[in-house]
Amino acid sequence: MPAVTKPPDELPSADDVRGVLAYNVRLLRVQKGWSQEELAMECELDRTYVSAVERSRWNVSLGNIQRLAMALDTQPWCLLKPPN
């Protein structure tokens, strides 16, 4: 039985770009009802990579930000915009 997917708990600092990206990717993924594995398949990325992005462990390339954004039906810049 898959784990229940929950949105992020706390807002990232506006100057933490990796944290903002992680927050936005997870929020949009959860809103779609997708697991990390489903998002990874849509982006043609590895599930462990998506997990690392959502935990702010990687410096993500612009190409992969674009892939994530396309899969999440948003613009790449939206993934880097700090939440209100």
Secondary structure, DSSP 8 states (H G I E B T S, - for coil): --------SS---TT-HHHHHHHHHHHHHHHHT--HHHHHHHHT--HHHHHHHHTT-S---HHHHHHHHHHTTS-HHHHTS---
